Each structure stands twice: as C-alpha cells, then as structure tokens.
Amino acid sequence: MIPSFLPSQLPSIAATPAAPPSLPPPGSGSGASFSQELHGAINQMQQLDSSASRQVSALLSGQSTDLHSSLIAVEKADLAFGMMLQLRNKAVAAYQQLSNMQF
C-alpha cells in the first residue's frame, strides 16, 4: 500500500530558493587554465583505464570474484575514453574550420 500524504506534510518548493551557481567573472584568473584542465582530464582518464585493467586482470586470474565492480570500472573507463574522443573530434573540427578561413 502506498502511503498518502497531505499537502501540508510535503515541504514547500517555494520555501527553498534555488541559488544560481556562482561563477568567477571572465578573465579573473581564479581558475585553472584550459591546458591544466585538459591535462587533468587526460590523467583521470588514464587512471580510470589502469584501474579497469587491474580489476579485469584480477578477475581473470581468479584473485577477485567481484564481477560488478570490474564491469563498472570498465564502463567508467569507456565513458571517459568516449568523452576524450569527442573532445578530440571537436578540437580537430575547430582547427579545420579555422584553417579553411580566408584572411
């Protein structure tokens, strides 16, 4: 049986204001540069890949029986690789578009 709630028992949506995320102003220099962010993302992708490889090899050698964690690690690594591949594709497309411009 599904419990029923009175409207007075539910929290009011208007009582919790949604504050927009605060972003630093452009050019403030408070954030990391694009190259640092890209380098960090590449390192994170490599860590996810090596973690997935370790878990799969441990599973195949019989040292581990946790199939679910291995599959989750592989999927995380696959998603990270797919994201990097799309980022590369966008960067190549932007470069090609710039190189085709006539000045």
Stockholm file with secondary structure:
# STOCKHOLM 1.0

chainA/1-103         MIPSFLPSQLPSIAATPAAPPSLPPPGSGSGASFSQELHGAINQMQQLDSSASRQVSALLSGQSTDLHSSLIAVEKADLAFGMMLQLRNKAVAAYQQLSNMQF
#=GR chainA/1-103 SS CCCCCCGGGSCCSTTSCCCCCCCCCTTCCCSCCHHHHHHHHHHHHHHHHHHHHHHHHHHHHTSCCCHHHHHHHHHHHHHHHHHHHHHHHHHHHHHHHHHTCCC
#=GC SS_cons         CCCCCCGGGSCCSTTSCCCCCCCCCTTCCCSCCHHHHHHHHHHHHHHHHHHHHHHHHHHHHTSCCCHHHHHHHHHHHHHHHHHHHHHHHHHHHHHHHHHTCCC
//
